[in-house]
Amino acid sequence: MTRQAIPAKFGPMRTHAAVARWCRRAVPARGSWLAIVLCAGLACGGDDDSAPGDPDAGDSGAPGGGADAGPAPIQLSCQEASGDRIRLVTREHGDGSSEFVRLHDTDFTETCSYSRAGDGAIRCLPVVDGSPFADGAVRYMDDVCATPIAQMAVSGGGSPPYMREVVPAADACVGTVSEFHVLGGQLPVAPDSLIFQLIGGVCTGVAAPALDFFAITEALPPTAFVEGTQAYTDSGRVRLSQVDGADGSRSCGGQAALIDRDLGDHPCQLQLSEDGSLRCLPQDVGPTSLFSDDVCTTAIEVALVDEICNADAAYVTDAAGAECPLLRRVRALGPPAGPVFQLTDVCAAIAASPIAHEIGASVSPFSFAELAPRTDAPSGGDRLARVDLVSDDGLRMFAGRWIDGNLDEPCAFALAEDGAERCLPLDSPTELTARVVSLFSDDACTLPIQVGVRDPSCGTGDARFVLEAVGGLTRVYEAGPAVPGPLYQFDATCVESSPGSSFYELGAELVPQTFVGGTEMVE
């Protein structure tokens, strides 16, 4: 594999200076958590483009230059690593930077990730995308369910060597586990012919659906996959999950794999808190609307808690009620409520489990750990500045996004129109990007118009870019002048489209080579 080149016009940039320029432009215009929090630590109002270590700053920090060699490299709290069998796939970027993408199982030549196998252990299980692993279910050819066959989830999927079946785990609180089977030749099972399946432990005849069937030659044991051991980083209050493979590999958890030590190792997820900051908020339960009377006339808000599988639930989290739907509020979980009722065909008391709880007072956002974006870790590139999320007591994790120094814009890698992975402007309600939609300019829906639409409730300011999804790829335009609304869409009748949204003309299309590209490599 070769590295994909970036045109020479995208040459060296001064990362700190580029971020500062982006801050000066972005902060007055945006309600974006990335803009506000990232720029809080920079002198965004100044005009000095010099940065520590900048060749033009007068102090290179080189030996003999009267300065120290510089600070030690800044490391992430968890660093992925290849093992004897599980190897890292990285994306090598055209500017010299790189990032971890996924894990690769060299025995099966397939992407894998850690989840629960049939034996209940955490193992690096293969991605199921049709080949060599496809989804399906075990059925039987005989009325005593002794001869298993594979019923595939889709027809016309070729002849995959292996099938995955997702089945209930022995521990109901785990949910499901994955079991795998080795497949043989395709079987001539006609639609509506009689086959058998185990239903409640009883071998029961059912009509065969119009799907592909294959012989099952043997079970693929869980031990065919690398086992992992889960632990957490020693990173202060907020700790990140990591899995160490038995082959010496390491996988780091994502943003949903965090626990808060100050809350008794309570699980939490990074979300925008109601104060607008990025915090690790608990996701125990949400509110539910029920009734307090047996004729279902008095509505109340309660939280339904599974006290077997969610025994540590202590918080209720939902939308903050502010204009931006991304903001979340947290309230305390109260004591069990009295009898509550729900209205279906009739008004009836809810079942004994889950148990309805009252919802208590709001919990201050400052009770939960905050993580702030930082770009001070060298990325190895001369154009992209890596954005990390950092706590004030030790946790540092990659945010999955970059600052493009040439465009002064946050970006993340996605498939561009030319099919290459490139760092494209973020498709996010907190960023100044719009999406292409086809609407009408008149209230009779007779004059079609193609525009970019953006909901400004989570970030003020005019869009800079308009993104269009084209068959799984992304096309990027400059945002043109604002289009005065209202605009309309046909939905049974001609109705106003997206009241309160901002609309933009499509400007010049940006060729894919405008953006930094990358090539995936297996270590």
ABEGO torsion letter per residue (X at the ends): XBBBBBBAABBBBBAAAAAAAAAAAAAAABABAAAAAAAAABBAABABABBBGBAAAGBAGBBGAGBBAEBBBBBBABBBBBBAABBBBBBBBAAGBBBBABBBBAAAGBBBBBBBBAAGBBBBBBBBAGOABBBBBBBBABAAGABBBBBBABBGAEBBABBBBBBBBABAAAGBBBBBBBBBBBBBBBBGBBBBBBBGGBBBBBBBBBBBBBBBABBBBAAABBBBBBBBBBAEABBBBBBBBAAGBBBBBBAAABBBAAAGGBBBBBBBBAAGBBBBBBBABBBBBBBABAAGABBBBBBBBBAAAAAABABBBBBAGBABAABBBBBBBBBBBBBBBBBBABBBBBBAOBBBBBBBBBBBAAABBBBBBBAABBAGBAABBBBBBBBAAGBBBBAGBBBBAAAGBBBBBBBBAAGBBBBBBBBBAABBBBBBBBBBABAAGABBBBBBBBBAAABBEBBABBBBBBGGBBBBBBBBBBBBOBBBBBBGBBBBBGBGBBBBBBBBBBBAAABBBBBBBBX
